[in-house]
Amino acid sequence: MTQQDPPGYPYQPYGAPYGEQSPPGYGYGYPPPPRNEGPSANAIVSLVLNLLVLVSCCNVLGLPGAILAGLALGRASSDPRAARSMVMWSWVLFGLGFVLMIGLFLFLGLNGYLDD
């Protein structure tokens, strides 16, 4: 006849002195994998929008923004800090070009150049 431990008692390894317990576990499984620090999704969206603005609106600031986003995609794994900075400047150029185009159309519309 074997004696069983009551439920709730941890398993005691063979040869361990009576009352010595095994070390506690580390929670509920393995820790999650480290998060990718590269700005790849943000760089892809910036690249696509800068190219779209360059083609559709003739926004000249879309070209350097697209170049910066492309360079950031290439450096995302090797130098994430520089890539993040390039993506930020790409977004700044996108926004600045968009604001300048709206200002240009407002200027042309208010001065009557678009009345034809």
DSSP file (Angstrom, degrees, kcal/mol; ACC not computed):
  #  RESIDUE AA STRUCTURE BP1 BP2  ACC     N-H-->O    O-->H-N    N-H-->O    O-->H-N    TCO  KAPPA ALPHA  PHI   PSI    X-CA   Y-CA   Z-CA
    1    1 A M              0   0    0      0, 0.0     2,-0.4     0, 0.0     0, 0.0   0.000 360.0 360.0 360.0 130.8    0.0    0.0    0.0
    2    2 A T        -     0   0    0      0, 0.0     2,-0.5     0, 0.0     0, 0.0  -0.771 360.0-131.5-103.6 145.5    1.4    3.4   -1.0
    3    3 A Q        -     0   0    0     -2,-0.4     2,-0.4     0, 0.0     0, 0.0  -0.818  21.8-155.0 -95.0 130.3    0.8    6.6    0.8
    4    4 A Q        -     0   0    0     -2,-0.5     0, 0.0     1,-0.0     0, 0.0  -0.816  18.4-115.3-106.2 144.7   -0.2    9.5   -1.3
    5    5 A D        -     0   0    0     -2,-0.4     3,-0.1     1,-0.1     6,-0.0  -0.505  38.1-105.5 -72.9 143.6    0.3   13.2   -0.5
    6    6 A P    >   -     0   0    0      0, 0.0     3,-1.6     0, 0.0    -1,-0.1  -0.325  49.0 -85.2 -63.7 153.8   -2.8   15.2    0.0
    7    7 A P  T 3  S+     0   0    0      0, 0.0    -3,-0.0     0, 0.0     0, 0.0  -0.309 115.0  39.8 -60.9 144.0   -3.7   17.5   -2.8
    8    8 A G  T 3  S+     0   0    0      1,-0.4    -3,-0.0    -3,-0.1     0, 0.0   0.190  85.0 114.4 101.5 -15.5   -2.0   20.9   -2.6
    9    9 A Y    <   -     0   0    0     -3,-1.6    -1,-0.4     1,-0.1     3,-0.1  -0.741  68.3-121.0 -87.4 134.8    1.4   19.5   -1.5
   10   10 A P        -     0   0    0      0, 0.0     2,-0.1     0, 0.0    -1,-0.1  -0.315  35.7 -88.5 -72.1 159.3    4.2   20.0   -4.0
   11   11 A Y        -     0   0    0      1,-0.1    11,-0.5    10,-0.0     0, 0.0  -0.444  38.2-146.6 -65.5 134.6    6.1   17.0   -5.5
   12   12 A Q        -     0   0    0     -2,-0.1     3,-0.1     9,-0.1     9,-0.1  -0.933  18.6-125.2-107.6 119.5    9.1   16.1   -3.3
   13   13 A P    >   -     0   0    0      0, 0.0     3,-1.6     0, 0.0     2,-0.1  -0.201  35.4 -88.6 -65.1 156.4   12.0   14.7   -5.4
   14   14 A Y  T 3  S+     0   0    0      1,-0.3     0, 0.0     0, 0.0     0, 0.0  -0.409 111.7  18.0 -64.4 132.3   13.5   11.3   -4.5
   15   15 A G  T 3  S+     0   0    0      1,-0.3    -1,-0.3    -2,-0.1     3,-0.1   0.336  88.7 132.4  90.1  -5.7   16.2   11.6   -1.9
   16   16 A A    <   -     0   0    0     -3,-1.6    -1,-0.3     1,-0.1     3,-0.1  -0.544  65.5-101.5 -77.5 143.2   15.3   15.0   -0.6
   17   17 A P    >   -     0   0    0      0, 0.0     3,-1.9     0, 0.0    -1,-0.1  -0.244  51.3 -82.7 -61.7 153.8   15.1   15.3    3.2
   18   18 A Y  T 3  S+     0   0    0      1,-0.3     3,-0.1    -3,-0.1     0, 0.0  -0.343 115.3  16.3 -61.4 131.0   11.7   15.3    4.7
   19   19 A G  T 3  S+     0   0    0      1,-0.3     2,-0.5    -3,-0.1    -1,-0.3   0.248  90.2 124.6  92.6 -12.2   10.0   18.7    4.5
   20   20 A E    <   -     0   0    0     -3,-1.9    -1,-0.3     1,-0.0     2,-0.3  -0.703  47.1-155.9 -83.8 128.1   12.4   20.2    1.9
   21   21 A Q        -     0   0    0     -2,-0.5    -9,-0.1    -3,-0.1   -10,-0.0  -0.670  18.5-104.6-103.9 157.0   10.4   21.5   -1.0
   22   22 A S        -     0   0    0    -11,-0.5     3,-0.1    -2,-0.3    -1,-0.1  -0.375  52.7 -84.2 -72.3 157.8   11.5   22.1   -4.6
   23   23 A P        -     0   0    0      0, 0.0    -1,-0.1     0, 0.0     0, 0.0  -0.267  54.8 -95.4 -63.4 151.0   12.2   25.7   -5.6
   24   24 A P        -     0   0    0      0, 0.0    -3,-0.0     0, 0.0     2,-0.0  -0.250  40.6-111.9 -66.6 155.4    9.1   27.6   -6.7
   25   25 A G        -     0   0    0     -3,-0.1     3,-0.1     1,-0.1     0, 0.0  -0.113  23.0-111.0 -77.3-179.5    8.2   27.9  -10.4
   26   26 A Y        -     0   0    0      1,-0.3     2,-0.3     3,-0.0    -1,-0.1  -0.061  60.0 -93.4-107.9  31.5    8.4   31.0  -12.5
   27   27 A G  S    S-     0   0    0      1,-0.1     2,-1.0     4,-0.0    -1,-0.3  -0.722  81.3 -12.6 100.9-146.1    4.7   31.6  -13.2
   28   28 A Y  S    S-     0   0    0     -2,-0.3     2,-0.2    -3,-0.1    -1,-0.1  -0.536 107.2 -63.0-100.8  65.6    2.5   30.4  -16.1
   29   29 A G  S    S-     0   0    0     -2,-1.0    -1,-0.1     2,-0.0    -3,-0.0  -0.478  89.9 -14.5  96.9-164.0    5.0   29.2  -18.7
   30   30 A Y  S    S-     0   0    0     -2,-0.2    -2,-0.1     1,-0.1    -3,-0.0  -0.404  72.4-103.6 -76.9 151.4    7.7   30.9  -20.7
   31   31 A P        -     0   0    0      0, 0.0    -1,-0.1     0, 0.0    -4,-0.0  -0.360  47.6 -91.7 -69.4 157.0    8.0   34.7  -20.9
   32   32 A P        -     0   0    0      0, 0.0     3,-0.1     0, 0.0     0, 0.0  -0.288  49.9 -93.2 -66.1 155.2    6.8   36.2  -24.1
   33   33 A P        -     0   0    0      0, 0.0     3,-0.1     0, 0.0     0, 0.0  -0.318  53.8 -86.6 -65.9 153.7    9.4   36.7  -26.9
   34   34 A P        -     0   0    0      0, 0.0     2,-0.2     0, 0.0     3,-0.0  -0.301  47.9-108.1 -63.0 145.0   11.1   40.1  -26.9
   35   35 A R        -     0   0    0     -3,-0.1     2,-0.4     1,-0.1     0, 0.0  -0.503  31.0-110.8 -75.6 139.4    9.2   42.8  -28.9
   36   36 A N        -     0   0    0     -2,-0.2    -1,-0.1     1,-0.2    41,-0.0  -0.579  25.4-162.9 -71.4 123.0   10.7   43.9  -32.2
   37   37 A E        +     0   0    0     -2,-0.4    -1,-0.2    40,-0.1    -2,-0.0   0.506  53.5 110.0 -87.4  -4.4   12.0   47.4  -31.7
   38   38 A G        -     0   0    0      1,-0.1     2,-0.9    45,-0.0     3,-0.4  -0.461  69.3-134.1 -75.2 143.7   12.3   48.2  -35.4
   39   39 A P     >  +     0   0    0      0, 0.0     4,-2.3     0, 0.0     5,-0.2  -0.218  57.8 135.2 -88.0  45.9    9.8   50.6  -36.9
   40   40 A S  H  >  +     0   0    0     -2,-0.9     4,-2.1     2,-0.2     5,-0.2   0.902  68.9  44.6 -69.6 -42.3    9.0   48.4  -39.9
   41   41 A A  H  > S+     0   0    0     -3,-0.4     4,-2.1     2,-0.2    -1,-0.2   0.921 116.4  47.4 -67.2 -42.0    5.2   48.8  -40.0
   42   42 A N  H  > S+     0   0    0      1,-0.2     4,-2.2     2,-0.2    -2,-0.2   0.883 112.2  50.5 -64.9 -38.4    5.4   52.5  -39.5
   43   43 A A  H  X S+     0   0    0     -4,-2.3     4,-2.5     2,-0.2    -1,-0.2   0.875 108.8  51.5 -68.1 -37.4    8.0   52.9  -42.2
   44   44 A I  H  X S+     0   0    0     -4,-2.1     4,-2.4     2,-0.2    -2,-0.2   0.926 111.4  46.7 -65.8 -44.1    6.0   50.9  -44.7
   45   45 A V  H  X S+     0   0    0     -4,-2.1     4,-2.5     1,-0.2     5,-0.2   0.916 113.5  49.0 -64.0 -42.5    2.9   53.0  -44.1
   46   46 A S  H  X S+     0   0    0     -4,-2.2     4,-2.4     2,-0.2     5,-0.2   0.904 111.2  50.1 -62.9 -41.9    5.0   56.2  -44.4
   47   47 A L  H  X S+     0   0    0     -4,-2.5     4,-2.2     2,-0.2    -2,-0.2   0.929 112.6  46.0 -62.5 -46.3    6.6   54.9  -47.6
   48   48 A V  H  X S+     0   0    0     -4,-2.4     4,-2.3     1,-0.2    -2,-0.2   0.923 115.0  46.2 -65.4 -44.5    3.3   54.1  -49.2
   49   49 A L  H  X S+     0   0    0     -4,-2.5     4,-2.5     2,-0.2     5,-0.2   0.889 112.0  50.7 -68.0 -38.4    1.6   57.4  -48.3
   50   50 A N  H  X S+     0   0    0     -4,-2.4     4,-2.0    -5,-0.2    -1,-0.2   0.905 112.8  46.4 -65.3 -40.0    4.6   59.5  -49.4
   51   51 A L  H  X S+     0   0    0     -4,-2.2     4,-2.1    -5,-0.2    -2,-0.2   0.890 112.3  51.2 -67.8 -38.2    4.7   57.7  -52.7
   52   52 A L  H  X S+     0   0    0     -4,-2.3     4,-2.7     2,-0.2     5,-0.3   0.913 112.1  45.8 -64.1 -43.4    0.9   58.1  -53.1
   53   53 A V  H  X S+     0   0    0     -4,-2.5     4,-2.0     1,-0.2     6,-1.2   0.878 110.9  54.0 -67.5 -37.3    1.1   61.9  -52.3
   54   54 A L  H  X S+     0   0    0     -4,-2.0     4,-0.6    -5,-0.2    -2,-0.2   0.907 116.3  37.4 -63.0 -42.0    4.0   62.3  -54.7
   55   55 A V  H  < S+     0   0    0     -4,-2.1    -2,-0.2     2,-0.1    -1,-0.2   0.901 124.5  36.9 -78.2 -42.7    2.1   60.7  -57.6
   56   56 A S  H  < S+     0   0    0     -4,-2.7    -3,-0.2    -5,-0.2    -2,-0.2   0.871 129.7  24.0 -84.1 -36.7   -1.3   62.1  -57.0
   57   57 A C  H  < S-     0   0    0     -4,-2.0    -3,-0.2    -5,-0.3    -1,-0.2   0.399  94.9-121.1-112.2   2.0   -0.7   65.6  -55.7
   58   58 A C     <  +     0   0    0     -4,-0.6     2,-0.8    -5,-0.4    -4,-0.2   0.882  47.4 172.7  55.4  40.3    2.7   66.4  -57.2
   59   59 A N    >   -     0   0    0     -6,-1.2     3,-1.4     1,-0.2     4,-0.4  -0.716  21.9-161.9 -81.4 111.4    3.9   67.0  -53.6
   60   60 A V  T >  S+     0   0    0     -2,-0.8     3,-0.7     1,-0.3    -1,-0.2   0.722  86.8  62.5 -71.3 -20.3    7.7   67.5  -54.0
   61   61 A L  T 3> S+     0   0    0      1,-0.2     4,-1.3     2,-0.2    -1,-0.3   0.564  87.4  74.3 -80.7  -6.5    8.3   66.8  -50.3
   62   62 A G  H <> S+     0   0    0     -3,-1.4     4,-2.3     2,-0.2    -1,-0.2   0.802  88.3  60.7 -71.8 -28.7    6.9   63.3  -50.8
   63   63 A L  H <> S+     0   0    0     -3,-0.7     4,-2.3    -4,-0.4     5,-0.2   0.963 107.7  39.8 -67.0 -53.1   10.1   62.2  -52.6
   64   64 A P  H  > S+     0   0    0      0, 0.0     4,-2.4     0, 0.0    -1,-0.2   0.867 115.7  54.3 -65.3 -30.9   12.5   62.9  -49.7
   65   65 A G  H  X S+     0   0    0     -4,-1.3     4,-2.1     2,-0.2    -2,-0.2   0.908 109.7  46.6 -64.6 -41.0    9.9   61.4  -47.3
   66   66 A A  H  X S+     0   0    0     -4,-2.3     4,-2.4     2,-0.2    -1,-0.2   0.883 111.5  51.6 -67.9 -38.2    9.8   58.2  -49.3
   67   67 A I  H  X S+     0   0    0     -4,-2.3     4,-2.3     2,-0.2    -2,-0.2   0.922 110.8  47.9 -64.1 -43.4   13.5   58.0  -49.5
   68   68 A L  H  X S+     0   0    0     -4,-2.4     4,-2.2     1,-0.2    -2,-0.2   0.898 111.6  50.0 -64.5 -39.6   13.8   58.4  -45.8
   69   69 A A  H  X S+     0   0    0     -4,-2.1     4,-1.8     2,-0.2    -1,-0.2   0.896 110.8  49.9 -66.1 -39.1   11.1   55.7  -45.2
   70   70 A G  H  X S+     0   0    0     -4,-2.4     4,-1.5     2,-0.2    -2,-0.2   0.900 111.1  48.3 -65.0 -41.0   12.9   53.3  -47.6
   71   71 A L  H  X S+     0   0    0     -4,-2.3     4,-1.6     1,-0.2    -2,-0.2   0.874 108.8  54.5 -66.0 -36.0   16.2   53.9  -45.8
   72   72 A A  H  X S+     0   0    0     -4,-2.2     4,-0.7     1,-0.2    -2,-0.2   0.872 104.3  54.6 -65.9 -36.0   14.5   53.3  -42.5
   73   73 A L  H >< S+     0   0    0     -4,-1.8     3,-0.5     1,-0.2     4,-0.3   0.892 108.9  48.8 -62.7 -38.4   13.2   50.0  -43.7
   74   74 A G  H 3< S+     0   0    0     -4,-1.5     4,-0.3     1,-0.2     3,-0.3   0.814 117.4  40.1 -70.7 -29.9   16.7   48.9  -44.6
   75   75 A R  H 3X S+     0   0    0     -4,-1.6     4,-2.6     1,-0.2     8,-0.3   0.358  83.9 102.2-100.7   5.4   18.1   49.9  -41.2
   76   76 A A  T << S+     0   0    0     -4,-0.7    -1,-0.2    -3,-0.5    -2,-0.1   0.860  90.2  35.2 -60.8 -37.5   15.3   48.7  -39.0
   77   77 A S  T  4 S+     0   0    0     -4,-0.3    -1,-0.2    -3,-0.3    -2,-0.1   0.818 124.7  39.2 -87.9 -30.8   17.1   45.6  -37.8
   78   78 A S  T  4 S+     0   0    0     -4,-0.3    -2,-0.2     1,-0.2    -3,-0.1   0.875 133.1  13.5 -88.5 -38.5   20.7   46.9  -37.7
   79   79 A D     X  +     0   0    0     -4,-2.6     4,-2.1    -7,-0.1    -1,-0.2  -0.657  64.1 171.8-139.4  79.3   20.2   50.4  -36.2
   80   80 A P  H  > S+     0   0    0      0, 0.0     4,-2.4     0, 0.0     5,-0.2   0.806  77.8  56.9 -64.7 -30.2   16.6   50.9  -34.8
   81   81 A R  H  > S+     0   0    0      2,-0.2     4,-1.8     1,-0.2     5,-0.1   0.939 111.0  42.2 -66.7 -45.7   17.3   54.3  -33.3
   82   82 A A  H  > S+     0   0    0      2,-0.2     4,-2.3     1,-0.2    -1,-0.2   0.879 114.4  52.5 -66.9 -37.5   18.4   55.8  -36.6
   83   83 A A  H  X S+     0   0    0     -4,-2.1     4,-2.3    -8,-0.3    -2,-0.2   0.904 107.8  50.8 -65.0 -40.9   15.5   54.1  -38.4
   84   84 A R  H  X S+     0   0    0     -4,-2.4     4,-2.0     1,-0.2    -1,-0.2   0.893 110.7  49.6 -63.6 -39.1   13.0   55.5  -35.9
   85   85 A S  H  X S+     0   0    0     -4,-1.8     4,-2.3     2,-0.2    -2,-0.2   0.901 110.2  50.5 -65.9 -41.0   14.4   59.0  -36.4
   86   86 A M  H  X S+     0   0    0     -4,-2.3     4,-2.0     1,-0.2    -2,-0.2   0.895 109.9  49.9 -64.8 -39.4   14.2   58.6  -40.2
   87   87 A V  H  X S+     0   0    0     -4,-2.3     4,-2.2     2,-0.2    -1,-0.2   0.902 109.4  52.1 -65.6 -39.9   10.6   57.5  -40.0
   88   88 A M  H  X S+     0   0    0     -4,-2.0     4,-2.0     1,-0.2    -2,-0.2   0.926 111.3  46.0 -62.3 -44.3    9.8   60.5  -37.8
   89   89 A W  H  X S+     0   0    0     -4,-2.3     4,-2.5     2,-0.2    -1,-0.2   0.835 108.7  57.1 -68.5 -31.2   11.3   62.9  -40.3
   90   90 A S  H  X S+     0   0    0     -4,-2.0     4,-2.0     2,-0.2    -1,-0.2   0.920 108.6  46.1 -62.9 -43.3    9.5   61.1  -43.1
   91   91 A W  H  X S+     0   0    0     -4,-2.2     4,-2.5     2,-0.2    -2,-0.2   0.872 110.5  53.8 -66.6 -36.8    6.2   61.8  -41.4
   92   92 A V  H  X S+     0   0    0     -4,-2.0     4,-2.7     2,-0.2     5,-0.2   0.927 110.0  46.9 -62.9 -44.4    7.2   65.4  -40.8
   93   93 A L  H  X S+     0   0    0     -4,-2.5     4,-2.4     2,-0.2     5,-0.2   0.886 111.0  52.7 -65.2 -37.7    8.0   65.9  -44.5
   94   94 A F  H  X S+     0   0    0     -4,-2.0     4,-2.0     2,-0.2    -2,-0.2   0.945 113.6  42.5 -60.8 -48.7    4.6   64.2  -45.4
   95   95 A G  H  X S+     0   0    0     -4,-2.5     4,-2.5     2,-0.2    -2,-0.2   0.898 114.1  50.8 -66.7 -41.3    2.7   66.6  -43.1
   96   96 A L  H  X S+     0   0    0     -4,-2.7     4,-2.4     1,-0.2    -1,-0.2   0.912 111.4  47.8 -64.5 -42.7    4.6   69.7  -44.1
   97   97 A G  H  X S+     0   0    0     -4,-2.4     4,-2.1    -5,-0.2    -1,-0.2   0.883 111.5  51.3 -64.5 -38.1    4.1   68.9  -47.8
   98   98 A F  H  X S+     0   0    0     -4,-2.0     4,-2.0    -5,-0.2    -2,-0.2   0.923 111.6  46.6 -64.8 -44.4    0.4   68.3  -47.2
   99   99 A V  H  X S+     0   0    0     -4,-2.5     4,-2.4     1,-0.2    -2,-0.2   0.901 111.9  51.3 -65.0 -41.0    0.0   71.6  -45.3
  100  100 A L  H  X S+     0   0    0     -4,-2.4     4,-2.3     2,-0.2    -1,-0.2   0.885 109.4  49.9 -64.9 -38.3    1.9   73.5  -48.1
  101  101 A M  H  X S+     0   0    0     -4,-2.1     4,-2.4     2,-0.2    -1,-0.2   0.897 111.1  48.7 -67.8 -39.3   -0.3   72.0  -50.8
  102  102 A I  H  X S+     0   0    0     -4,-2.0     4,-2.3     2,-0.2    -2,-0.2   0.918 112.3  49.4 -64.2 -42.4   -3.4   73.0  -48.9
  103  103 A G  H  X S+     0   0    0     -4,-2.4     4,-2.5     2,-0.2    -2,-0.2   0.890 110.2  51.0 -62.6 -39.6   -2.0   76.5  -48.4
  104  104 A L  H  X S+     0   0    0     -4,-2.3     4,-2.6     2,-0.2     5,-0.2   0.927 111.3  46.8 -64.2 -45.0   -1.2   76.7  -52.1
  105  105 A F  H  X S+     0   0    0     -4,-2.4     4,-2.4     2,-0.2    -2,-0.2   0.878 112.8  49.9 -66.6 -36.5   -4.7   75.7  -53.2
  106  106 A L  H  X S+     0   0    0     -4,-2.3     4,-2.7     2,-0.2     5,-0.2   0.921 111.8  48.5 -64.9 -43.3   -6.2   78.2  -50.7
  107  107 A F  H  X S+     0   0    0     -4,-2.5     4,-1.5     1,-0.2     6,-0.2   0.929 114.6  44.7 -61.7 -46.2   -4.0   81.0  -52.0
  108  108 A L  H  <>S+     0   0    0     -4,-2.6     5,-1.9     1,-0.2     6,-0.9   0.887 116.1  47.3 -67.6 -37.6   -4.8   80.2  -55.6
  109  109 A G  H ><5S+     0   0    0     -4,-2.4     3,-0.8    -5,-0.2    -2,-0.2   0.899 112.6  47.3 -71.2 -40.7   -8.5   79.9  -54.9
  110  110 A L  H 3<5S+     0   0    0     -4,-2.7    -1,-0.2     1,-0.2    -2,-0.2   0.773 112.1  50.2 -73.0 -26.1   -8.8   83.1  -52.8
  111  111 A N  T 3<5S-     0   0    0     -4,-1.5    -1,-0.2    -5,-0.2    -2,-0.2   0.393 115.8-111.0 -94.0   2.7   -6.9   85.2  -55.4
  112  112 A G  T X 5S+     0   0    0     -3,-0.8     3,-1.0    -4,-0.3    -3,-0.2   0.593  80.2 125.4  85.6  10.6   -9.0   84.0  -58.3
  113  113 A Y  T 3 <S+     0   0    0     -5,-1.9     3,-0.3     1,-0.2    -4,-0.2   0.693  76.0  50.2 -76.1 -17.2   -6.5   81.9  -60.2
  114  114 A L  T 3  S+     0   0    0     -6,-0.9    -1,-0.2     1,-0.2    -5,-0.1   0.130  80.6 100.8-104.6  19.1   -8.7   78.8  -60.1
  115  115 A D    <         0   0    0     -3,-1.0    -1,-0.2     1,-0.2    -2,-0.1   0.467 360.0 360.0 -85.3  -1.6  -11.9   80.7  -61.5
  116  116 A D              0   0    0     -3,-0.3    -1,-0.2    -4,-0.1    -2,-0.1   0.519 360.0 360.0 -62.5 360.0  -11.6   79.5  -65.1
